[in-house]
């Protein structure tokens, strides 16, 4: 059963668990979640002079409010898969942590 992510409580938990390691790779994760590169390029312009953590948080917030066509809904499983699919070693740990703490997201 998939874990739907759809509120501020879920957003806070996701960011707390992942943003330290995932923020530098926010664009790669966004692509795997189904965002077009033009949509991802807009985020830094919307948040002029902010950090990668801000870009990551904004991208996750947008994804939770409007999951791109690749995914009908924003789910924990989709995010874990996107993190793993980037094949970036630093992301394996947060993805593993997310999977093992699914009960916290319900």
Secondary structure as a PSIPRED ss2 file (coil, helix, strand):
# PSIPRED VFORMAT (PSIPRED V4.0)

   1 X C   1.000  0.000  0.000
   2 X C   1.000  0.000  0.000
   3 X C   1.000  0.000  0.000
   4 X E   0.000  0.000  1.000
   5 X C   1.000  0.000  0.000
   6 X C   1.000  0.000  0.000
   7 X C   1.000  0.000  0.000
   8 X H   0.000  1.000  0.000
   9 X H   0.000  1.000  0.000
  10 X H   0.000  1.000  0.000
  11 X H   0.000  1.000  0.000
  12 X H   0.000  1.000  0.000
  13 X H   0.000  1.000  0.000
  14 X H   0.000  1.000  0.000
  15 X H   0.000  1.000  0.000
  16 X H   0.000  1.000  0.000
  17 X H   0.000  1.000  0.000
  18 X H   0.000  1.000  0.000
  19 X H   0.000  1.000  0.000
  20 X H   0.000  1.000  0.000
  21 X H   0.000  1.000  0.000
  22 X H   0.000  1.000  0.000
  23 X H   0.000  1.000  0.000
  24 X H   0.000  1.000  0.000
  25 X H   0.000  1.000  0.000
  26 X H   0.000  1.000  0.000
  27 X H   0.000  1.000  0.000
  28 X H   0.000  1.000  0.000
  29 X H   0.000  1.000  0.000
  30 X H   0.000  1.000  0.000
  31 X H   0.000  1.000  0.000
  32 X H   0.000  1.000  0.000
  33 X H   0.000  1.000  0.000
  34 X C   1.000  0.000  0.000
  35 X C   1.000  0.000  0.000
  36 X C   1.000  0.000  0.000
  37 X H   0.000  1.000  0.000
  38 X H   0.000  1.000  0.000
  39 X H   0.000  1.000  0.000
  40 X H   0.000  1.000  0.000
  41 X H   0.000  1.000  0.000
  42 X H   0.000  1.000  0.000
  43 X H   0.000  1.000  0.000
  44 X H   0.000  1.000  0.000
  45 X H   0.000  1.000  0.000
  46 X H   0.000  1.000  0.000
  47 X C   1.000  0.000  0.000
  48 X C   1.000  0.000  0.000
  49 X C   1.000  0.000  0.000
  50 X C   1.000  0.000  0.000
  51 X C   1.000  0.000  0.000
  52 X H   0.000  1.000  0.000
  53 X H   0.000  1.000  0.000
  54 X H   0.000  1.000  0.000
  55 X H   0.000  1.000  0.000
  56 X H   0.000  1.000  0.000
  57 X H   0.000  1.000  0.000
  58 X H   0.000  1.000  0.000
  59 X H   0.000  1.000  0.000
  60 X H   0.000  1.000  0.000
  61 X H   0.000  1.000  0.000
  62 X H   0.000  1.000  0.000
  63 X H   0.000  1.000  0.000
  64 X H   0.000  1.000  0.000
  65 X H   0.000  1.000  0.000
  66 X C   1.000  0.000  0.000
  67 X C   1.000  0.000  0.000
  68 X C   1.000  0.000  0.000
  69 X C   1.000  0.000  0.000
  70 X C   1.000  0.000  0.000
  71 X C   1.000  0.000  0.000
  72 X C   1.000  0.000  0.000
  73 X C   1.000  0.000  0.000
  74 X C   1.000  0.000  0.000
  75 X E   0.000  0.000  1.000
  76 X H   0.000  1.000  0.000
  77 X H   0.000  1.000  0.000
  78 X H   0.000  1.000  0.000
  79 X H   0.000  1.000  0.000
  80 X H   0.000  1.000  0.000
  81 X H   0.000  1.000  0.000
  82 X H   0.000  1.000  0.000
  83 X H   0.000  1.000  0.000
  84 X H   0.000  1.000  0.000
  85 X H   0.000  1.000  0.000
  86 X C   1.000  0.000  0.000
  87 X C   1.000  0.000  0.000
  88 X C   1.000  0.000  0.000
  89 X H   0.000  1.000  0.000
  90 X H   0.000  1.000  0.000
  91 X H   0.000  1.000  0.000
  92 X H   0.000  1.000  0.000
  93 X H   0.000  1.000  0.000
  94 X H   0.000  1.000  0.000
  95 X H   0.000  1.000  0.000
  96 X H   0.000  1.000  0.000
  97 X H   0.000  1.000  0.000
  98 X H   0.000  1.000  0.000
  99 X H   0.000  1.000  0.000
 100 X H   0.000  1.000  0.000
 101 X C   1.000  0.000  0.000
 102 X H   0.000  1.000  0.000
 103 X H   0.000  1.000  0.000
 104 X H   0.000  1.000  0.000
 105 X H   0.000  1.000  0.000
 106 X C   1.000  0.000  0.000
